[in-house]
Amino acid sequence: MEIRGIQPADRAMVDHLLETLDDSKRHLGRQAAKFRQEKNYQPILEIVAEEDGKITGTASLREITINDIVCLMVGPVLEIEDRLAPLIDTLKKRAFQSGYRFIIWQQFDEKNPKTFGFKPAADYQLYLPGQEDGDDNLYIYQLVKNSLNDVSGEVEFSTE
């Protein structure tokens, strides 16, 4: 398996792959295409896994602002045959090399962010609006040690 940055020629195939998911996840293909149109889109943070000339997985990070701090959020993620770990590891390296301090993962499906080293946001006193009790689906991975020392409270996402 080769993991590499997405190329323009890959985009339609990746979007189609995401669109073939079950009904609860089908929106991810449209979401990925929308992320690529944002002014802060960074191609280095969208990758694919390729085997025998076929795209077998994709993962991306998108830039967001949380409490006035620019960070990254896990975007659409898809792998075939449970090979997500190499994709997430590659994204972590690319994010660190690009100067980001931490990554946010808002869990919407059966993938467990803890499997990839993410910790519940509640451990850092971060929570989504209305979920102050810590019962949420928000996870964080620190790329830089102690990068969350100056971040706490209600998380408000902004893409602008």
C-alpha positions in Angstrom: 0.0 0.0 0.0 1.3 3.4 -0.9 0.1 6.5 1.0 0.4 9.8 -0.9 -1.1 13.2 -1.3 -4.2 13.4 -3.3 -3.8 14.5 -6.9 -6.4 16.4 -8.9 -7.1 13.2 -11.0 -7.9 11.3 -7.7 -10.6 13.6 -6.6 -13.5 12.2 -8.6 -12.6 8.7 -7.6 -12.3 9.6 -3.9 -15.6 11.4 -3.9 -17.3 8.5 -5.6 -15.7 6.1 -3.1 -17.1 8.2 -0.2 -20.5 8.4 -2.0 -20.8 4.6 -2.1 -20.9 4.4 1.7 -24.2 3.5 3.4 -26.9 6.1 3.7 -25.7 7.5 7.1 -22.3 8.4 5.6 -23.0 9.1 2.0 -22.8 12.9 2.6 -19.0 12.6 3.2 -18.3 12.7 -0.6 -20.1 16.0 -0.9 -18.4 17.2 2.2 -14.9 16.4 0.9 -15.6 18.2 -2.4 -16.9 21.2 -0.4 -13.8 21.3 1.8 -11.6 21.5 -1.3 -13.4 24.8 -2.2 -12.6 26.5 1.1 -10.0 29.3 0.9 -7.9 27.6 3.6 -7.8 24.1 1.9 -4.4 22.6 2.0 -3.8 19.7 -0.4 -0.9 18.4 1.8 -3.6 17.5 4.4 -5.6 15.3 2.1 -4.2 11.9 1.4 -5.1 8.6 -0.3 -4.0 5.0 0.0 -3.4 3.2 -3.2 -3.0 -0.5 -4.0 -2.6 -2.0 -7.4 -3.6 1.3 -9.0 -6.8 1.6 -7.0 -7.7 4.1 -4.3 -8.4 2.0 -1.2 -8.7 4.7 1.4 -8.7 8.5 2.0 -8.3 10.8 5.0 -8.1 14.5 5.4 -7.7 17.3 7.8 -9.3 20.7 7.5 -8.3 23.9 9.1 -10.7 25.3 11.7 -10.6 27.9 14.5 -11.4 26.9 18.0 -11.5 29.6 20.6 -9.4 31.9 18.3 -6.7 29.2 17.8 -6.2 27.7 14.4 -6.0 24.0 14.4 -7.0 21.0 12.3 -10.1 18.8 12.4 -10.3 15.2 11.0 -12.3 15.4 7.8 -13.8 12.6 5.8 -12.0 9.3 6.5 -12.5 6.0 4.7 -10.5 2.9 4.5 -11.0 -0.5 3.0 -10.0 -3.6 5.0 -9.3 -1.8 8.3 -6.1 0.0 7.3 -6.9 3.4 8.7 -3.9 3.6 11.1 -1.3 4.3 8.4 -3.5 7.1 6.9 -4.0 8.7 10.3 -0.3 8.5 11.2 0.6 10.1 7.9 -1.9 13.0 8.5 -0.4 13.5 12.0 3.1 13.8 10.5 2.0 16.2 7.8 0.1 18.3 10.3 3.1 18.5 12.6 5.4 19.4 9.7 2.9 22.2 8.8 3.2 23.7 12.2 -0.1 22.7 13.8 -0.3 22.1 17.6 -3.3 19.7 17.8 -6.0 17.8 15.9 -9.7 17.6 16.7 -11.8 14.5 15.8 -15.5 14.8 16.1 -16.7 11.2 16.1 -19.8 10.5 13.9 -19.4 6.7 13.2 -18.0 3.5 14.6 -14.3 4.5 14.2 -12.9 4.9 17.7 -10.5 7.9 17.9 -8.9 6.5 21.0 -7.5 3.7 18.8 -5.4 6.3 17.1 -4.1 8.1 20.2 -6.9 10.7 20.5 -8.2 11.5 24.0 -11.6 12.7 25.0 -11.8 16.5 24.9 -13.4 16.5 28.3 -10.0 15.4 29.7 -8.8 19.0 28.7 -12.0 20.7 29.9 -13.1 21.2 26.3 -16.7 20.5 25.3 -19.2 21.1 22.6 -22.1 23.6 23.3 -24.7 22.0 25.5 -22.4 19.1 26.5 -20.6 20.5 29.5 -21.0 17.2 31.3 -18.4 15.7 29.0 -20.7 13.2 27.4 -19.8 14.1 23.8 -18.0 12.8 20.7 -15.1 15.2 20.6 -11.5 13.9 20.8 -8.1 15.6 20.7 -4.6 14.6 19.7 -1.8 16.9 20.8 0.9 17.1 18.1 3.0 19.4 20.4 3.3 18.5 24.1 1.2 20.8 26.4 -0.3 22.5 23.3 -3.7 22.6 25.1 -2.5 24.5 28.2 -4.1 27.7 27.0 -7.3 26.2 25.6 -10.4 25.3 27.5 -14.1 25.8 27.7 -16.8 25.6 25.0 -15.5 24.7 21.6 -16.9 26.9 18.8 -15.9 25.9 15.3 -15.3 28.4 12.5 -14.0 27.8 9.0 -13.4 31.5 8.2 
